[in-house]
């Protein structure tokens, strides 16, 4: 992802150098030739940005990464140089329009303008030579022009919600099994705790959403609550979210003892369902405190936990955890076909043979299959599908949660200017609720769009 930002700066440089404003600047300051050479060199280098990013992860990646770092510094310096030129010209225009400044100012005397022209011409010439050297290195690395087509981005995981995702595939049996566990009446406990365990991308949250919104579940439980937990487990935070779900109002910043009393009031003698989604870490002491907080519900209440780790399931579950597995090859292919071919239309046997080999590498992980499907949506020929199959997609390991190679492929096929928008989102902390309009305005301020 290192090349995304300098690519966008390079694009801006090319646009500036092609504008009427900079044509006039070149003529006024006598640097037209230098600006044209700079534009040509930057344009040549820009065309290989995509290939440079892909190549940095290959066998000769160390050299390519070094080239990218060298290029990044040069592109930023070139941008600063053009900013200096336009700023100096703006000062000149302001001085020309101010009669008092004409009388007292000496900065823009004829000799100073000549000196600046010579200084700028020297700097531009040095910058062109610097970029020419980088261009020669580029040829030695055998980087090629690459302009991929667009696909859809998947970003970092944020806050989850209880609303049903529109697209749900191949989990009907799992859905019925979880609903059965929730509706099972356990006479021994007021509140039972059930964990859904599986690696990232298997669809634990989506499955929980469908169960949560099932009509039988709605009729069975008097109160339903959804809490997104993520990496930091805090009983106080969970208590605040429980109150917010139960009352539709966010509680004031109260001490824990007051929150505890309020939770007891809201859950008292009610048969409730609480979903704790995406629990990463939990200590025995913290979990014991939460369990005691929830015990005021009536018989048959349930807490459904989604987690990636068996350790969390072991601590939290009062019944055997439900281990979510990957989709079968047939279900995986059906999902891939539905996304890549507009609900499965226009596929042929050759596509199917390659597609099944691709989904085998996805190990039945729906998120990975969806990402590959969105890449393949823009690839219609069998040769293009074969090219995707032959990418170095590491098989997803059910133990190591390794779906990043698949997700990175969807990133690789984004246009570079969209990569800038995507990578910019990393400035926000995890679980931060990003406002769409505010994000668009930030992208505009950065010059990405």
Secondary structure per residue as TSV (DSSP state, phi and psi in degrees):
chain	resnum	aa	ss	phi	psi
A	1	X	-	360.0	0.3
A	2	X	T	-65.6	-26.1
A	3	X	H	-86.8	-8.9
A	4	X	H	-60.7	-48.7
A	5	X	H	-67.0	-48.8
A	6	X	H	-62.0	-30.0
A	7	X	H	-60.1	-44.8
A	8	X	H	-66.1	-37.8
A	9	X	H	-64.4	-40.8
A	10	X	H	-62.7	-41.7
A	11	X	H	-60.5	-41.3
A	12	X	H	-65.6	-38.8
A	13	X	H	-61.5	-44.7
A	14	X	H	-63.3	-42.0
A	15	X	H	-62.8	-42.7
A	16	X	H	-63.1	-46.5
A	17	X	H	-67.7	-21.2
A	18	X	T	-91.1	-1.7
A	19	X	S	-82.2	158.2
A	20	X	H	-62.0	-36.0
A	21	X	H	-58.1	-47.2
A	22	X	H	-76.9	-23.5
A	23	X	H	-64.4	-41.4
A	24	X	H	-66.5	-41.4
A	25	X	H	-60.9	-42.4
A	26	X	H	-60.5	-41.0
A	27	X	H	-68.5	-45.0
A	28	X	H	-62.5	-44.5
A	29	X	H	-95.2	1.0
A	30	X	T	71.2	32.9
A	31	X	-	-125.4	27.6
A	32	X	H	-59.0	-46.6
A	33	X	H	-61.8	-43.4
A	34	X	H	-63.3	-40.4
A	35	X	H	-66.4	-38.5
A	36	X	H	-67.7	-39.3
A	37	X	H	-64.6	-39.6
A	38	X	H	-63.1	-44.3
A	39	X	H	-61.3	-44.8
A	40	X	H	-62.4	-42.7
A	41	X	H	-68.3	-44.2
A	42	X	H	-63.0	-39.4
A	43	X	H	-62.3	-41.9
A	44	X	H	-62.8	-45.2
A	45	X	H	-69.4	-36.5
A	46	X	H	-58.9	-34.1
A	47	X	T	-65.4	-15.9
A	48	X	T	-108.6	9.1
A	49	X	H	-55.2	-46.1
A	50	X	H	-61.0	-45.3
A	51	X	H	-67.0	-32.5
A	52	X	H	-65.7	-36.2
A	53	X	H	-67.9	-43.6
A	54	X	H	-65.8	-38.2
A	55	X	H	-71.1	-24.1
A	56	X	T	-67.7	-13.9
A	57	X	T	-101.5	5.7
A	58	X	S	-97.6	-168.1
A	59	X	T	-58.9	-39.2
A	60	X	T	-97.1	29.4
A	61	X	H	-63.7	-30.5
A	62	X	H	-62.1	-43.8
A	63	X	H	-65.0	-40.6
A	64	X	H	-66.8	-42.0
A	65	X	H	-62.2	-37.6
A	66	X	H	-63.4	-40.2
A	67	X	H	-63.9	-41.2
A	68	X	H	-63.2	-42.9
A	69	X	H	-63.9	-40.7
A	70	X	H	-64.0	-42.8
A	71	X	H	-65.6	-42.0
A	72	X	H	-56.6	-47.3
A	73	X	H	-60.9	-40.9
A	74	X	H	-67.9	-40.9
A	75	X	H	-64.9	-44.2
A	76	X	H	-63.1	-40.4
A	77	X	H	-66.2	-37.9
A	78	X	H	-64.5	-39.5
A	79	X	H	-63.3	-42.3
A	80	X	H	-63.0	-38.2
A	81	X	H	-64.3	-43.3
A	82	X	H	-68.0	-33.9
A	83	X	H	-63.5	-41.3
A	84	X	H	-60.4	-41.9
A	85	X	H	-64.5	-46.7
A	86	X	H	-68.6	-35.6
A	87	X	H	-65.2	-43.0
A	88	X	H	-63.1	-38.6
A	89	X	H	-69.2	-35.4
A	90	X	H	-62.9	-41.5
A	91	X	H	-61.8	-41.1
A	92	X	H	-61.2	-42.9
A	93	X	H	-64.7	-41.5
A	94	X	H	-64.1	-41.0
A	95	X	H	-65.8	-37.2
A	96	X	H	-65.5	-28.2
A	97	X	T	-93.8	2.5
A	98	X	-	-117.8	109.1
A	99	X	H	-62.1	-39.8
A	100	X	H	-64.7	-41.3
A	101	X	H	-64.3	-33.4
A	102	X	H	-61.9	-36.2
A	103	X	H	-76.9	-38.4
A	104	X	H	-102.5	-18.7
A	105	X	-	-81.1	139.4
A	106	X	-	-119.7	-8.0
A	107	X	T	-62.3	-41.2
A	108	X	T	-98.7	38.2
A	109	X	S	-67.8	164.8
A	110	X	H	-56.4	-41.5
A	111	X	H	-66.9	-38.1
A	112	X	H	-67.2	-36.3
A	113	X	H	-67.1	-38.8
A	114	X	H	-64.1	-42.4
A	115	X	H	-62.7	-42.5
A	116	X	H	-65.4	-39.2
A	117	X	H	-61.2	-45.2
A	118	X	H	-65.6	-41.7
A	119	X	H	-63.4	-44.5
A	120	X	H	-67.3	-40.8
A	121	X	H	-60.8	-40.9
A	122	X	H	-63.9	-43.7
A	123	X	H	-65.7	-41.6
A	124	X	H	-65.9	-40.1
A	125	X	H	-62.7	-42.8
A	126	X	H	-64.4	-38.4
A	127	X	H	-66.8	-42.1
A	128	X	H	-60.6	-44.3
A	129	X	H	-62.4	-39.4
A	130	X	H	-63.1	-43.1
A	131	X	H	-72.7	-31.7
A	132	X	H	-62.6	-39.5
A	133	X	H	-63.5	-41.1
A	134	X	H	-65.9	-36.3
A	135	X	H	-64.5	-39.7
A	136	X	H	-64.6	-41.4
A	137	X	H	-60.9	-38.1
A	138	X	H	-59.5	-43.5
A	139	X	H	-66.4	-36.9
A	140	X	H	-65.6	-32.1
A	141	X	T	-80.7	-5.6
A	142	X	T	58.4	39.8
A	143	X	-	-75.5	145.1
A	144	X	-	-120.4	159.6
A	145	X	-	-69.0	131.3
A	146	X	-	-144.6	119.1
A	147	X	-	-124.2	87.9
A	148	X	-	-72.0	161.0
A	149	X	-	-89.2	164.7
A	150	X	-	-78.8	148.3
A	151	X	-	-134.6	-179.4
A	152	X	-	-91.3	140.1
A	153	X	-	-84.3	144.7
A	154	X	-	-116.9	124.1
A	155	X	-	-95.8	-173.9
A	156	X	-	-64.8	150.6
A	157	X	-	-68.6	131.2
A	158	X	-	-114.7	-155.4
A	159	X	-	-63.5	134.6
A	160	X	-	-91.8	172.7
A	161	X	-	-146.0	173.3
A	162	X	S	-90.0	-4.6
A	163	X	S	-70.3	142.3
A	164	X	-	-73.4	130.4
A	165	X	-	-70.7	141.1
A	166	X	S	-63.6	-36.3
A	167	X	-	-102.1	114.3
A	168	X	-	-138.0	124.2
A	169	X	-	-142.4	130.2
A	170	X	S	76.5	13.6
A	171	X	-	-119.3	19.8
A	172	X	H	-62.1	-42.3
A	173	X	H	-64.8	-43.7
A	174	X	H	-62.8	-39.8
A	175	X	H	-60.6	-46.3
A	176	X	H	-64.5	-37.4
A	177	X	H	-64.5	-44.2
A	178	X	H	-66.6	-41.4
A	179	X	H	-60.4	-40.1
A	180	X	H	-60.0	-41.3
A	181	X	H	-65.5	-38.2
A	182	X	H	-70.2	-35.5
A	183	X	H	-87.4	-6.9
A	184	X	-	-71.1	126.4
A	185	X	-	-88.7	116.6
A	186	X	-	-102.8	107.3
A	187	X	T	-69.3	-18.0
A	188	X	T	-80.0	-20.8
A	189	X	-	-133.9	141.7
A	190	X	S	-66.1	-44.5
A	191	X	E	-126.2	127.1
A	192	X	E	-107.3	148.6
A	193	X	E	-119.4	124.3
A	194	X	E	-124.1	132.0
A	195	X	E	-111.1	135.9
A	196	X	E	-102.8	121.1
A	197	X	E	-117.5	135.1
A	198	X	-	178.7	163.1
A	199	X	-	-69.8	165.0
A	200	X	T	-60.8	136.7
A	201	X	T	94.8	-6.6
A	202	X	S	-74.2	-19.9
A	203	X	-	103.6	28.3
A	204	X	H	-62.5	-46.5
A	205	X	H	-65.1	-43.8
A	206	X	H	-61.8	-42.3
A	207	X	H	-61.2	-45.5
A	208	X	H	-62.9	-36.5
A	209	X	H	-62.3	-43.8
A	210	X	H	-67.4	-40.3
A	211	X	H	-63.4	-45.5
A	212	X	H	-58.5	-35.1
A	213	X	T	-99.7	7.6
A	214	X	-	-66.4	141.9
A	215	X	H	-63.8	-38.1
A	216	X	H	-65.8	-37.8
A	217	X	H	-67.2	-42.1
A	218	X	H	-59.6	-40.8
A	219	X	H	-73.0	-27.9
A	220	X	H	-80.1	-37.5
A	221	X	-	-101.6	135.2
A	222	X	S	-74.2	-32.6
A	223	X	E	-137.2	130.7
A	224	X	E	-123.0	138.2
A	225	X	E	-139.0	143.3
A	226	X	E	-125.2	123.2
A	227	X	E	-126.7	121.2
A	228	X	E	-87.8	120.4
A	229	X	E	-98.4	-53.0
A	230	X	E	65.8	-148.1
A	231	X	S	-75.4	-33.9
A	232	X	-	-100.7	115.4
A	233	X	-	-97.1	119.3
A	234	X	-	-134.5	122.9
A	235	X	H	-61.5	-38.6
A	236	X	H	-62.1	-44.6
A	237	X	H	-64.7	-42.7
A	238	X	H	-62.3	-41.1
A	239	X	H	-61.6	-42.7
A	240	X	H	-62.0	-41.6
A	241	X	H	-70.4	-34.4
A	242	X	H	-62.0	-45.9
A	243	X	H	-61.9	-42.0
A	244	X	H	-63.2	-40.7
A	245	X	H	-67.4	-40.0
A	246	X	H	-74.3	-32.3
A	247	X	H	-109.0	-10.3
A	248	X	S	64.0	20.7
A	249	X	S	-137.0	136.7
A	250	X	-	-75.9	126.6
A	251	X	-	-70.7	156.1
A	252	X	-	-66.5	165.1
A	253	X	S	-73.6	84.4
A	254	X	-	-101.3	155.6
A	255	X	-	-61.4	156.4
A	256	X	H	-59.4	-36.8
A	257	X	H	-61.3	-36.1
A	258	X	H	-71.8	-39.2
A	259	X	H	-62.6	-41.0
A	260	X	H	-59.1	-46.4
A	261	X	H	-63.1	-38.7
A	262	X	H	-67.4	-40.5
A	263	X	H	-61.9	-44.4
A	264	X	H	-59.0	-39.3
A	265	X	H	-64.6	-42.9
A	266	X	H	-72.0	-31.1
A	267	X	H	-96.3	-9.0
A	268	X	T	-56.1	117.9
A	269	X	T	57.5	27.2
A	270	X	-	-110.3	139.3
A	271	X	-	-84.2	108.7
A	272	X	E	-118.5	158.1
A	273	X	E	-119.6	123.5
A	274	X	E	-118.7	122.8
A	275	X	E	-100.1	123.2
A	276	X	E	-106.8	100.7
A	277	X	E	-94.5	135.8
A	278	X	E	64.8	54.6
A	279	X	E	-85.2	119.7
A	280	X	-	-98.2	-49.4
A	281	X	-	-134.1	141.2
A	282	X	-	-156.3	136.8
A	283	X	-	-95.7	153.2
A	284	X	H	-55.1	-43.9
A	285	X	H	-64.0	-45.2
A	286	X	H	-61.8	-43.0
A	287	X	H	-66.7	-39.1
A	288	X	H	-60.8	-40.0
A	289	X	H	-63.8	-40.7
A	290	X	H	-68.3	-40.9
A	291	X	H	-59.9	-44.6
A	292	X	H	-65.1	-30.3
A	293	X	H	-68.0	-29.5
A	294	X	H	-96.2	-3.6
A	295	X	T	-75.9	-0.7
A	296	X	T	-80.7	-7.4
A	297	X	S	-70.4	164.4
A	298	X	-	-79.9	167.9
A	299	X	T	-56.4	133.9
A	300	X	T	100.0	-2.7
A	301	X	E	-66.4	149.0
A	302	X	E	-134.9	147.2
A	303	X	E	-120.2	120.3
A	304	X	E	-105.9	122.8
A	305	X	E	-114.4	132.7
A	306	X	E	-108.5	134.1
A	307	X	E	-154.0	156.8
A	308	X	S	-92.2	-14.7
A	309	X	-	-113.6	138.4
A	310	X	H	-66.4	-29.8
A	311	X	H	-61.5	-46.0
A	312	X	H	-63.1	-42.5
A	313	X	H	-61.6	-38.9
A	314	X	H	-64.0	-40.2
A	315	X	H	-72.8	-38.9
A	316	X	H	-92.4	-28.3
A	317	X	-	-81.2	140.1
A	318	X	S	-102.7	-10.4
A	319	X	S	-125.0	171.7
A	320	X	-	-60.8	132.0
A	321	X	-	-61.1	152.4
A	322	X	E	-99.1	110.2
A	323	X	E	-89.3	114.4
A	324	X	-	-83.2	128.7
A	325	X	-	-104.4	169.2
A	326	X	-	-71.8	160.8
A	327	X	-	-68.9	153.3
A	328	X	-	-66.4	165.7
A	329	X	H	-60.9	-41.0
A	330	X	H	-65.3	-44.7
A	331	X	H	-67.2	-36.6
A	332	X	H	-63.6	-44.4
A	333	X	H	-65.1	-39.8
A	334	X	H	-61.5	-40.3
A	335	X	H	-66.3	-46.1
A	336	X	H	-61.0	-44.8
A	337	X	H	-63.1	-39.0
A	338	X	H	-62.7	-36.9
A	339	X	H	-83.4	-41.9
A	340	X	H	-77.1	-20.9
A	341	X	T	-129.4	38.9
A	342	X	T	49.1	69.9
A	343	X	T	66.2	27.8
A	344	X	T	94.1	1.2
A	345	X	T	-77.2	156.9
A	346	X	T	70.8	10.4
A	347	X	-	-82.8	158.7
A	348	X	-	-137.0	169.7
A	349	X	H	-56.5	-34.9
A	350	X	H	-65.6	-42.1
A	351	X	H	-61.2	-40.4
A	352	X	H	-63.7	-42.8
A	353	X	H	-59.8	-47.2
A	354	X	H	-70.1	-40.2
A	355	X	H	-60.6	-39.3
A	356	X	H	-68.4	-33.1
A	357	X	H	-66.9	-37.1
A	358	X	H	-65.7	-47.0
A	359	X	H	-69.1	-26.0
A	360	X	H	-61.6	-36.1
A	361	X	H	-69.7	-22.0
A	362	X	T	-82.5	-8.4
A	363	X	T	54.6	31.0
A	364	X	T	76.7	13.9
A	365	X	-	-86.0	112.8
A	366	X	H	-57.7	-40.2
A	367	X	H	-60.6	-43.4
A	368	X	H	-65.4	-40.4
A	369	X	H	-64.2	-41.4
A	370	X	H	-63.4	-42.5
A	371	X	H	-63.3	-44.0
A	372	X	H	-64.5	-39.8
A	373	X	H	-60.1	-37.7
A	374	X	H	-72.5	-27.2
A	375	X	H	-71.9	-45.2
A	376	X	H	-70.8	-18.2
A	377	X	T	-57.0	-31.0
A	378	X	T	-95.2	4.7
A	379	X	-	-117.6	105.8
A	380	X	-	-96.2	-26.6
A	381	X	S	-88.2	156.7
A	382	X	H	-63.5	-37.4
A	383	X	H	-61.4	-40.8
A	384	X	H	-65.3	-38.3
A	385	X	H	-66.1	-39.5
A	386	X	H	-62.6	-37.9
A	387	X	H	-61.5	-42.1
A	388	X	H	-65.3	-41.8
A	389	X	H	-60.5	-36.2
A	390	X	T	-84.4	-1.6
A	391	X	S	-61.9	154.0
A	392	X	-	-79.9	78.3
A	393	X	-	-94.0	106.5
A	394	X	-	-64.4	133.6
A	395	X	-	-57.5	136.6
A	396	X	-	-73.1	124.0
A	397	X	-	-89.8	121.4
A	398	X	T	-63.2	-21.3
A	399	X	T	-92.7	-34.8
A	400	X	T	-95.4	4.7
A	401	X	T	55.0	40.1
A	402	X	-	-98.3	82.4
A	403	X	-	-109.6	5.5
A	404	X	H	-62.2	-37.1
A	405	X	H	-58.7	-37.1
A	406	X	H	-68.9	-46.8
A	407	X	H	-63.1	-36.7
A	408	X	H	-66.4	-31.9
A	409	X	H	-62.8	-41.3
A	410	X	H	-64.1	-33.8
A	411	X	H	-68.1	-41.8
A	412	X	H	-59.4	-32.3
A	413	X	T	-89.9	8.7
A	414	X	S	-78.7	147.0
A	415	X	-	-60.7	146.3
A	416	X	H	-62.2	-33.3
A	417	X	H	-66.7	-27.9
A	418	X	H	-77.5	-27.0
A	419	X	H	-61.4	-35.7
A	420	X	H	-60.3	-45.3
A	421	X	H	-62.8	-41.5
A	422	X	H	-67.0	-49.7
A	423	X	H	-66.5	-26.7
A	424	X	H	-62.3	-29.2
A	425	X	G	-63.1	-15.7
A	426	X	G	-68.7	-11.6
A	427	X	G	-73.0	-17.2
A	428	X	S	-87.9	140.3
A	429	X	-	-69.0	160.2
A	430	X	T	-61.8	142.8
A	431	X	T	72.3	6.4
A	432	X	-	-74.3	133.9
A	433	X	-	-84.5	105.8
A	434	X	-	-84.0	124.9
A	435	X	-	-80.8	125.8
A	436	X	H	-58.8	-49.9
A	437	X	H	-64.1	-41.0
A	438	X	H	-62.0	-40.9
A	439	X	H	-64.3	-42.8
A	440	X	H	-61.4	-40.8
A	441	X	H	-64.9	-37.1
A	442	X	H	-66.1	-40.5
A	443	X	H	-61.0	-42.3
A	444	X	H	-62.9	-43.2
A	445	X	H	-61.9	-33.3
A	446	X	H	-81.1	-9.3
A	447	X	T	82.7	16.0
A	448	X	-	-77.8	-31.8
A	449	X	-	-134.2	360.0
